[in-house]
């Protein structure tokens, strides 16, 4: 069975502006240090105002950031 979700690796959390899943470790501009998985949502596919949800793996924290 193949994984239906594809992840994009980024080095800077500010690069995560397109809809989808993102992963990275110790990213620049990340909400926390360590490994994070993030989901970016855009309304009407407009990347001008992305909503970023970041899930930290070193804690139970969830971070939300909008532009």
JOBEL-V568183 format. One record per residue. BURIAL is + if it has 24 or more other ideal C-beta (glycine too) atoms within 12 Angstrom, else -. Layout:
[[BURIAL] [BURIAL]]
This chain:
[[-] [-] [-] [-] [-] [-] [-] [-] [-] [+] [-] [-] [+] [-] [-] [+] [+] [-] [-] [+] [+] [+] [+] [+] [-] [-] [+] [-] [-] [+] [+] [+] [-] [-] [-] [+] [+] [+] [+] [+] [+] [-] [-] [-] [-] [-] [-] [-] [-] [+] [-] [+] [+] [+] [+] [+] [-] [-] [-] [-] [-] [-] [+] [-] [+] [-] [-]]
